[in-house]
Each structure stands twice: as C-alpha cells, then as structure tokens.
Amino acid sequence: IVGVSLAAVGTATAATGGILLAGGRRIRSDAPGAETQQAYVGALERGERRQVTGAALIGVGAALLVSGILTAVLTSRRR
C-alpha cells in the first residue's frame, strides 16, 4: 500500500507541476500585451516563477512515482 500511495502522490504532484508550468508559459506569452513596462516585467517574472515551480514539482512527482512503483514491485516480490 505504501508503493501505491507514493505513486498516487507522485502522479498528483507531477500533474500539478504540469499545470503550473503551462500557466507560467501562458503568462509569459501574454506579457507583451501588458499596458505598461512595469506590468510587462511583472508578468515575465510571475510567469518565470510559475514555470520554475512547475518544473520542480514535475521532478519531485516523477521521483515519487518511480519510488512508489519500485516499492510496490519490490514489496510484492517478498511475499
């Protein structure tokens, strides 16, 4: 059950990261339409922060997913 739980949490974490990454890209691509220079720079920074956070979450989620699968496989072989 530990392996399945790790895999589930990893999947959810990676999916959340993907959503943040895509949102960050959208914010950055919309930045040129900003009304002021300050709004433009702010959008670029906000988008970059979301992209970095999203990429980190994808990495953590992938690690949890792989750990969960390995735990499930190795635990099932002991029985």
C-alpha contacts under 8 A as a table, 3 or more apart, distances in Angstrom:
res1	aa1	res2	aa2	distance
1	I	4	V	5.22
1	I	5	S	6.13
1	I	72	A	7.43
2	V	5	S	5.08
2	V	6	L	6.16
2	V	68	G	7.16
2	V	71	T	7.32
2	V	72	A	7.26
3	G	6	L	5.15
3	G	7	A	6.16
3	G	67	S	7.24
3	G	68	G	3.96
3	G	69	I	5.91
3	G	70	L	7.23
3	G	71	T	4.80
3	G	72	A	4.36
4	V	7	A	5.05
4	V	8	A	6.09
4	V	68	G	5.86
4	V	69	I	7.10
4	V	72	A	6.45
5	S	8	A	5.08
5	S	9	V	6.15
5	S	68	G	6.96
6	L	9	V	5.20
6	L	10	G	5.95
6	L	64	L	5.69
6	L	65	L	6.15
6	L	67	S	6.86
6	L	68	G	4.47
6	L	69	I	7.90
7	A	10	G	4.98
7	A	11	T	6.08
7	A	64	L	6.08
7	A	65	L	4.11
7	A	66	V	7.02
7	A	67	S	7.19
7	A	68	G	4.41
7	A	69	I	6.21
8	A	11	T	5.13
8	A	12	A	6.27
8	A	65	L	7.10
9	V	12	A	5.15
9	V	13	T	6.02
9	V	61	G	7.24
9	V	64	L	7.06
9	V	65	L	7.38
10	G	13	T	5.07
10	G	14	A	6.04
10	G	60	V	7.20
10	G	61	G	3.94
10	G	62	A	6.00
10	G	63	A	7.09
10	G	64	L	4.53
10	G	65	L	4.46
10	G	68	G	7.90
11	T	14	A	5.23
11	T	15	A	6.08
11	T	61	G	5.97
11	T	62	A	7.29
11	T	64	L	7.92
11	T	65	L	6.16
12	A	15	A	5.10
12	A	16	T	6.14
12	A	61	G	7.22
13	T	16	T	5.14
13	T	17	G	6.19
13	T	57	L	5.98
13	T	58	I	6.64
13	T	60	V	7.24
13	T	61	G	4.74
14	A	17	G	4.94
14	A	18	G	6.19
14	A	57	L	5.71
14	A	58	I	4.09
14	A	59	G	7.10
14	A	60	V	7.15
14	A	61	G	4.32
14	A	62	A	6.31
15	A	18	G	5.01
15	A	19	I	6.34
15	A	58	I	7.15
15	A	61	G	7.96
16	T	19	I	5.13
16	T	20	L	6.29
16	T	54	G	7.23
16	T	57	L	7.17
16	T	58	I	7.69
17	G	20	L	5.10
17	G	21	L	6.00
17	G	53	T	7.03
17	G	54	G	3.82
17	G	55	A	6.07
17	G	56	A	7.17
17	G	57	L	4.65
17	G	58	I	4.91
18	G	21	L	5.04
18	G	22	A	6.12
18	G	54	G	5.91
18	G	55	A	7.35
18	G	57	L	7.97
18	G	58	I	6.51
19	I	22	A	5.25
19	I	23	G	6.08
19	I	54	G	7.18
20	L	23	G	4.98
20	L	24	G	6.02
20	L	50	R	5.64
20	L	51	Q	6.34
20	L	53	T	7.15
20	L	54	G	4.77
21	L	24	G	5.13
21	L	25	R	6.31
21	L	50	R	6.04
21	L	51	Q	4.31
21	L	52	V	7.32
21	L	53	T	7.38
21	L	54	G	4.50
21	L	55	A	6.35
22	A	25	R	5.12
22	A	26	R	6.25
22	A	51	Q	7.34
23	G	26	R	5.03
23	G	27	I	6.20
23	G	47	G	7.40
23	G	50	R	7.13
23	G	51	Q	7.62
24	G	27	I	5.10
24	G	28	R	6.21
24	G	46	R	7.27
24	G	47	G	4.01
24	G	48	E	6.16
24	G	49	R	7.36
24	G	50	R	4.81
24	G	51	Q	4.90
25	R	28	R	5.14
25	R	29	S	6.09
25	R	47	G	6.23
25	R	48	E	7.74
25	R	51	Q	6.73
26	R	29	S	5.09
26	R	30	D	6.13
26	R	47	G	7.53
27	I	30	D	5.19
27	I	31	A	6.21
27	I	43	A	6.24
27	I	44	L	7.17
27	I	46	R	7.50
27	I	47	G	5.13
28	R	31	A	5.10
28	R	32	P	7.98
28	R	43	A	6.22
28	R	44	L	5.11
28	R	46	R	7.96
28	R	47	G	5.11
28	R	48	E	7.27
29	S	32	P	6.96
30	D	33	G	5.78
30	D	34	A	7.48
31	A	34	A	5.46
31	A	39	A	7.75
31	A	40	Y	5.14
31	A	41	V	7.71
31	A	43	A	5.47
31	A	44	L	6.22
32	P	40	Y	6.31
33	G	40	Y	7.62
34	A	37	Q	7.32
34	A	39	A	5.73
34	A	40	Y	5.15
35	E	39	A	6.69
35	E	40	Y	7.44
36	T	39	A	5.17
36	T	40	Y	6.21
37	Q	40	Y	4.96
37	Q	41	V	6.19
38	Q	41	V	5.24
38	Q	42	G	6.01
39	A	42	G	4.98
39	A	43	A	6.03
40	Y	43	A	5.22
40	Y	44	L	6.30
41	V	44	L	5.10
41	V	45	E	6.22
42	G	45	E	5.17
42	G	46	R	6.03
43	A	46	R	5.06
43	A	47	G	5.90
44	L	47	G	5.17
44	L	48	E	6.08
45	E	48	E	5.09
45	E	49	R	6.17
46	R	49	R	5.20
46	R	50	R	6.33
47	G	50	R	5.18
47	G	51	Q	6.17
48	E	51	Q	5.01
48	E	52	V	6.13
49	R	52	V	5.21
49	R	53	T	6.09
50	R	53	T	5.06
50	R	54	G	5.87
51	Q	54	G	5.01
51	Q	55	A	6.06
52	V	55	A	5.17
52	V	56	A	6.19
53	T	56	A	5.13
53	T	57	L	6.19
54	G	57	L	5.10
54	G	58	I	6.18
55	A	58	I	5.08
55	A	59	G	6.32
56	A	59	G	5.12
56	A	60	V	6.24
57	L	60	V	5.04
57	L	61	G	5.83
58	I	61	G	5.04
58	I	62	A	6.00
59	G	62	A	5.13
59	G	63	A	6.25
60	V	63	A	5.12
60	V	64	L	6.21
61	G	64	L	5.08
61	G	65	L	6.02
62	A	65	L	5.01
62	A	66	V	6.15
63	A	66	V	5.26
63	A	67	S	6.05
64	L	67	S	4.99
64	L	68	G	5.97
65	L	68	G	5.08
65	L	69	I	6.23
66	V	69	I	5.14
66	V	70	L	6.11
67	S	70	L	5.16
67	S	71	T	5.95
68	G	71	T	5.06
68	G	72	A	6.05
69	I	72	A	5.14
69	I	73	V	6.13
70	L	73	V	5.13
70	L	74	L	5.95
71	T	74	L	5.24
71	T	75	T	5.83
72	A	75	T	5.22
72	A	76	S	6.06
73	V	76	S	5.25
73	V	77	R	6.36
74	L	77	R	5.22
74	L	78	R	6.66
75	T	78	R	5.41
75	T	79	R	7.05
76	S	79	R	5.58
